[in-house]
């Protein structure tokens, strides 16, 4: 049986999956599915696209976010498709937080599916 992320709104952390501190700790499989489908810009993860929240996240966790992105991309950070000109720091904060959240979501999607499948199997056996 294949789990359906869209049908689960319990925190991902309840499944034993580590959630970085720069992501809201109550993020759910439903949220991860929405992020994977449409990205943060679709409204799937508003803290990454709201200037105030993205700035706050970068102020508190910017080094960890950059480390995560560098681990994913190697020695270079992603650059906004429109380049760096004409972007405020708040806009860049949204870009980097969104990139990191989207990468994290796609990296744990299969792990969440597996954990939900295991829970469903346990429920069926009881």
Steps between C-alpha positions, in 0.01 A plus 500: 500500500637842407453772758329818398679803640194712418298308757727553800516815707702372795844655549777339294711489815249250647624259229856526628610730219731785593369843415765772476455788745446737208176322412190520718515196725134413448540452122286209382514244218217699340721811505794306353278367219379852422854639502621221270210556264498879474797640686487754778387774260172317446409584859588153621744639756428862579786559750741473206322755282393755760771764518485549877509127578771421244717783635449375854589145394816618323599714799466202734608212274667650193831320557322164529294572191810592299680189630204285393493662155876462460471132595241462224666712231870470577711811519247744358174631630205512261446838341159652446395441137468876453851554635589704805412841364175665601446269797466611857654300782146396595447367148828312515407360842176366349697348214755321721249381759272373220787319329603330823145403599424362152824298495436364848141406413606315188777323692263362766195424285593132451600464864160634608323262259696207641423600859129540424495165318663335802238653730221380272651149496520502881135608522393222262683238705332603826 
